[in-house]
């Protein structure tokens, strides 16, 4: 068997970042992916991903987001690619019954994180929102949190940049290779694929929606995979209000709806449309069974239920739609921890619908763990045992 100090399984958001950080530290490393990343079969695609510094899902995430912004800029300098755009981020909510974004108290948690970490922001009332962003039809009792340095990243470009730099620095990448499983002993970890077997001192498993299939049933149980649909709608009227320099990314905990919405400005100009989506957790799926097409009824329902009543200047013409997969734990938390039965294996499921923004910092931490066990961040909030005892 060919042997490596570290093997990384899965080269999406976290895996590509881990591979790159290991290579940047001069370490020999193998990365394996069943497709050729960036690809559209998992969770790391769709043109844009929200990034924000004050994280409403919990105080443990904000340091990751802050560090990730620093690392995006480093990666931009190293590769010459434009990956991060900080055009601002607007979160809209109210004290009324709203569709919660991942956790209870999301808006209040975000505000508390901003104040704790000194993140530049404003709090807007409904009048302020209407004046500055008139395309949002907010109710009188709604208010906004506006973060100056929030924005979006380009997921495919980020993965591509991480992998290109990793390969340039000596990382070995196996694309189109399916992992069958892995076994850990006291001496090493063995990975079996459809092409062969490999040995490693350390293994990082960052397999996204394929993770449950690589774990035994007891450990796979907390990870549920859900299909999400993404929509790009045409613009009615002038493009200027929707350009990134005038329009922030947004998250809206809607009143009177089961789910909230999130969206982006017209990042690709007048022909690219405005990306708007919601989140659905009605039925679980798998990467092999999921319906990847988005049908006309889904497009109509999205506009009629979540776009038309709340946002002006958007046509019902859907210029593009696609699906992606969320791997979600019961309380939308991350898992970044060694396998309960082997200290040589790190299991990472940093997704739950809000993971991409943290991927550079998590990749850096995973590289530190693989090299000398020093992650640089406190991983206790992401312990495996937390999700094993959680109830949905």
N, C-alpha and C positions, 0 to 999 in steps of 0.2 A: 504493500500500500504506500502511496505517496503521503508524506507526513508534513504538516504545517504547525507552527506554533498556535495559530488561531484560524478557525473557519467560521465564516458568517453565512448563515442560511437565510436567504431572502434579501434582495437588494433594492427595496423600495426606499421610503423616506429614512427610516432609522438604519437599515442595513447598509445603504450606500454611504451614509454619513460615518458609520462605524468603520467601514472598510477604508474610507478616505483618511480618517484620523489615525488609524493603525499604519497606513502607508506613509503618512506624513511624518510619523515617528520612526520611520526606517524599519518597520517590522514586516516580516514575511507573512502574508495572509492570503487565504483563498476565499473568494466570494462565489456563491452558487445561487442561481435563480432559474426557475423552470421556464421562464420566458426570456425575452431580451429587454431589460428595463432601459428607459422608462416604457411601460406598456399600459394597456387599458383594461387589464383583467383583475386588478386588485383594488387598492385604495389610493394609489398615488398618481392620479391623473385628473383631468378636468380643467386644464389651463391656469386656474388660480386657486389659492388657498388663503383663507383669512389668517392674518397674524395680528396679535394684540399683546401688549405687555402686562396689563393688569388683568389677571385671569380669574374669572368668576367661579370656575369649577373648584377652586381651592387655593389656599395660600402657598402650598408647596410647589405650584406650577410657575408662579411669576418669576422666580430666579432663573428657571429654565428658559423662559421666553426672553428675558433680558440678555442672557448669555447667547442665545441663538441669534439674536439680531447682530451681536458683535461678530459671530462666526459667519453669518451670511455675508457681511461686508468683507471679511477676510477672504472668503471664497470668491467673491466678486473680483477682488484685487488679484488673486492668484490665477484666475481663469479668464478675466476680461469680460465675463458675462454679467448681464444685469438681471438680478434675481429677486431683489427686495424693493418694493415701492411703498414708501410711507406717505400715503395720501390722506391719512386720518381714518378713524373708525368711530361710527356712531352706534350706540346701543340704546334702543328705545324700550321702555317698559312703563309700568304704572303700579299703583298699590291695589288696583282691581284684580280680579281673577284673570290671570294671563296664562298663556302657553309657556311653560318654563323651559329655559334653555339648559338642558342636561341636569341641573341641580336646582333645588329650592334656594331662593335668595341670590340668584345669579347676579342681578343688577347691584344689590347692596354689597355683595362680595367683591364685585369688580371695583366699586367705588372705594371700599376699604383697602383693597390691594394697592390702588393708585395712591391713596393717601399715605400708606405705610412705606411704600418704596419711592415716593417722590416722583411719580410719573405724571407728566404734564397732561392736564385734562381740564375740561369745563363741564359744568352741569347745566343743561338747558331745559327751560320749560317749553310747553307746547307752542307758545307764541314764538320763542326763539327758533325752534325747529322749523316752523312754517316760514319764517322770514329767511333763514339761511339755506334751507333745503326744501323748497316748496313742493317738490314732487312727492314728499311723504305726507299722506293724509292722516295726520295724527289726531287723536281725540283730545279734548280739553284737559283731561286728567293725566295725560301721558307726559313723560319727561325723558330727557336724553343724557347719556354720558358720552362726551366727545373726547377721544384720545388723540392727541396730535401725532404720535409716532406709531400708531397702528397702521395697517395697510394690507398688502397682499404679497405673496410670493408665487413664483411660477414653478409648480411642482415637477413637471417633466424636465424643465431646464435645471432645476436644483439637483435632481437625481443624475441627470446627464453630466453635470459639472463635477459632482462628487466622484462618479465612476471614472470619468476621463482623467481627473487628477490622480486618483488612486492607481489607475493603470499606468499612467506616466511615471509614477513613483515606484512601480514594481509589483503592485498587487496582481494576483492571478484571478481572472474572472471567468467563470464557466457559465455561459448563457445557454438557455434551452436545455437544461439538465434538471430532471425531476428527482427530488429527494424522496427516497422510500422511507427512511427512518434513521435513527441514531441510537447507539448504545454507549453507555459510560461505565468505565471501570475505575479502579483506584489509580491506574497508570495513565489512561488516555481515554479519548472519546473517538468512536468510530462512526463515520457517516457513510451510509449506503445510498447510492443513486442508481438511476437506470443506466449509467455508464460505468460504474465502478465503485470502489471503496476508498476512503481517505481516513487518515488518522490525525488527531490534533491534541494539543495540550488543553486548549480551551475552545468551547463552541458557543457562538452567539446565535440564538434562534429568534429571528425577526421575520416570521413567515406570514404576517398579516392574517387574512382570512383562511389561510391554509394551516395556521397554527394548531387548531383543534385536532386535525388529522394526524399531527405529529406527537400528540400527547396521549397518555392513557386516559380512559374515560373519566376517572375521578378528577384529574387535573384539567381536562378539557371542558368540564361542565360549566365553569363561570363565563366562558367566552361564547357569546352569541353573535352570529353573523347576520346582518340585515342589508338588504338591497336599498339603495338610495337613488333617486332620479334627479338629474341636474338639467336645468332649462336655460336657454338663451333666447330672450324675446327681443323683437325688433323695437326700435325707438320711433315714436310719433313726435314730429316737431323737431326743434333744434337739437343738435348733438351736444352743444356746449355745456348745458347743465349736467350732462352725464359723463363728461371727461374726467379723468382722475384728478386733475388740478382743481375741479369744482365739486366733485362728489366723493364722499368717503365710502369705504366698505360699510356695511350695516348688518346689525343683528336686531331683530324685532320680536319681542315677546308679545305676540298679538293678543288682543282681547277677543274673546268669543271664538277661538279656534283651538283645536287640539294640539297643533304644532305652531311654532314660530317660523319665521323665515330669516334667511340671510342672503346677502347679495353684494354685488360689486359694481363699480362704474363700467363704462364702455372702454375696457382696457385695450381693445383691438380696433378702436375707431367705429365709424358709423355702420360698417357691414358686419361687425362681429357680434352685435347685440349686447344686451345686458343680462348677465348671469344672475338668476334668482332661484333659490331652492328652499325646500323645507326638509324635515327629517321624519322618517316613518319607521316605527318599530312594531308593526302589526304582525309580521310573520318572519321567522328565521329562514335562512337558506344556506347554501354552500357555494363555493366558487364553481363547482361542477354542475350544479342544478339551477343556478340563478338565470332568470330571463334578462338578458343584457339589452334588449331592445326597449325603447320607450315608445309606447303607442300613442295614437292621436287622442284617445280618451284621457290619458294621463296629462297630455299637454293642455287639453281644454279644461280639465278639472283644476290644474295648477293655476291657470290664469283666472278662472272664474272664482275660485275659493281664496287664493292667496296673493294674487297680483292686482287684478282689476279693482277690487274694493279698497286697496290701501295705497297704491302707487299710481301717480298720473304720469303721462308722457311715455307709457309703455304700450305697444301694440299687442294684440293677442296673437300675432304671427310669431310662431316659434321657429327661429332660424336654425337651432341645433338643440339636440337633447341626447343625453347619454346616461348610463347608470354606473354606479360604483358601489363598493362594499365597505360597510363599517364592521369592525370587530369590537363588540361592546361588552363591558363588564357590568354587573348589576347596578352599580352606582356611578358609572361613567369614569371610574378611576383607571389609572395605568397599572400595569404589572411590569416591574423591572427588578428581577430577583433571580438568584440562583435556583436551579431546579431543586425541588424538595428532596430529591434522592441523589444529587450529585453537585458538588461545589465546582465542578469543571464546566457546567452548562449554565448559561445565562438565558433565561426566558424573558422575552420582551414583547409586550402587547401594548404599546403606547399609542393607542388609537382612540376608540370610543367617540369618534367624530370630532376630536379636537387635538389630534396628535401632531400633525405635520409641522405646526409652528415651532414645536420644541425639538425637532429632529436633529439639528446640528449639536445642541448641547447634550442630548442623550447619546448621540454617536460618539462624542468626545468622552463622555463618562464610560461608555462601553469599552472604548479603546483603553482607557486607564485601568479598568477592571481586568482586561485580558493581559495587560503588560505586567502590572505589579499589584493588582487588587485595590488600587487607589482610584476611586471614581471622581473625586473632587466635589461631589454633591451627596447629600444625604438621601439614600435610597430607601430608608425605612418606611416612608409614606407609601411606597409602591411595592410593599411586601406581598408575596404570593398568598400568604396565609390570610390576608385581609379579604381577598376576593373568594377564597375557599370557604369562608364563614359567612359571607354576605348573602342576604336573601333579596331577590328582586322586588 
